Amino acid sequence: MKSYSRGLDRLIGEGAFVVLARARELEAQGRSIIHLEIGEPDFDTPQFIKDACVKYLQDHRYTHYSPSTGLREAREAYARYVSQTRGVPVSYDEVAITPGAKAIIFASLLALVDIGDEVILPNPAYPSYESAVRFVGGIPRFVPLLEDQGFELDVEYLKKQINSRTKAIVLNSPSNPTGGILSEETLKAIAEAAIEHDLWVLSDEIYSEIIYEGVHKSILSLPGMKERTVMVDGFSKTFAMTGWRLGYGVMPKDLVEHISLILNNMFSCANGFVQMSGIDALFGPRDETLKMVAEFKKRRDAIVDGLNDIPGVRCRKPSGAFYAFPNVSSFGKPSKWLARYLLDEAGVALLSGTDFGEFGEGYLRLSYANSLENIQEGLKRMREALAKLR
Ligand SMILES: Cc1ncc(COP(=O)(O)O)c(C=O)c1O
């Protein structure tokens, strides 16, 4: 009999891809679906980045293999960008470039976590963290993000989770799925704990440029943190480049060397011409990103107001990313059931809060990477379908 590895049982997929597949099935049957499930900008990659890519494609230097952690000139440029934006000097050999930010999450947890090691994770959170920790035999210890605390990490609770087996803390600010931003005070307290207990911090900052209030703060910039931080960022969200598959990590040089081996075994390297296009993206005009963020802000206000107008629904205003995370516990149904009901009954594709962990129970996640018109239609359909449950 054929059998598969037990490691497969420990991998967790993204709920968004499952719901998208079901939504497409319904569309194939002729149903109209409003897509609020998938986390990717509905904007196109800025033209100047595409033009740059064509230019690099025509240059034979960038259509071959590159070193596993990236082309030297790209690593230098990304390091320069991080030095400028995070206010801490970074050199090229502290940068690893990968096909998407997700690859850095997986490779760094593979490089850091041994069987039985514990990793502190926010919950609800992007599912890749828990998946990678479990896959390598690590044990996740969750710190709930609580709505009444503005979805901040409860640092006192976090500290109580630390023990002799704790290896790392994962942070994600702005957060998927809550849109919450960690305050400087929280980051400082986490940095203190990480230094005291000699822990790694994986700081996922992929939404660092999609912020509506305040400014992005990175734990990487705090004293004593550079030597223990893996900072993850990428191009998927800021430049609407999800399909290009380009991300990077900033970490101590010796960790880059270990990760290089993992990347070498998995991908060999990221596309050379895509890595080079990333330089143009980082240092080119930001008009289109700013326009996109301004549009997201309008949609955020519309979706949050609209959700709060639906009897039984309560939604905080997220400060970053492009997700609304309404509380729907008043309907007395499991979130998974509600998400499926809204898809099947109302043709609104969205995610259950539990797609991001057990503390997502009682919530739904809606991506507002869709037009205002579709968002309004989705809200109208939700209002009608949810009214039937009351
Ligand atoms: C928090 C978070 N980190 C990482 C990623 C993955 O980004 P990439 O497309 O660069 O792999 C996502 C994508 O949804 C995300 O939400």
The ligand as an ORCA input file, in Angstrom:
! r2SCAN-3c Opt
* xyz 0 1
  C       1.474     37.868      7.087
  C       1.919     37.336      5.771
  N       3.207     36.967      5.629
  C       3.666     36.472      4.466
  C       2.833     36.326      3.375
  C       3.386     35.702      2.125
  O       3.830     36.607      1.213
  P       4.513     36.182     -0.149
  O       3.469     36.300     -1.220
  O       5.625     37.137     -0.337
  O       5.006     34.774     -0.004
  C       1.489     36.709      3.476
  C       0.561     36.532      2.335
  O      -0.627     36.536      2.448
  C       1.025     37.235      4.705
  O      -0.246     37.620      4.869
*
